[in-house]
């Protein structure tokens, strides 16, 4: 028996299809959201305790670039995760299941995710 398979695959030289990138980004956005919720939910609870706590957190958000970047990353992840979820629902309904359709809807999902990321950045910093 002669083995015809390559022994070592150089993964960094392989080009993944856009559907793979969309899937990987969807998984990464889910992880970012779960980590973000670990910080966001206690902060939300603290802000709802009194108007003074809310004002303090609002002032911190306006002054700290770290908090603004965290909020931007969280909103970006939520926006892309929403787009990826809608993409999956569309495909589960039987649309865009072909290779060409999957590529088109993946490009659309990434484009809308980038648009939502830019809009959340504008909302935070302007």
Secondary structure, 3 states (H helix, E strand, C coil): CCCCCCCCCCHHHCCCCHHHHHHHHHHHHHHHHHHHHHHHHHHHHHHCCCHHHHHHHHHHHHHCHHHHHHHHHHHHHHHHHHHHHHHHHHHHCCCCCCHHHHHHHHHHHHHHHHHHHHHHHHHHHC
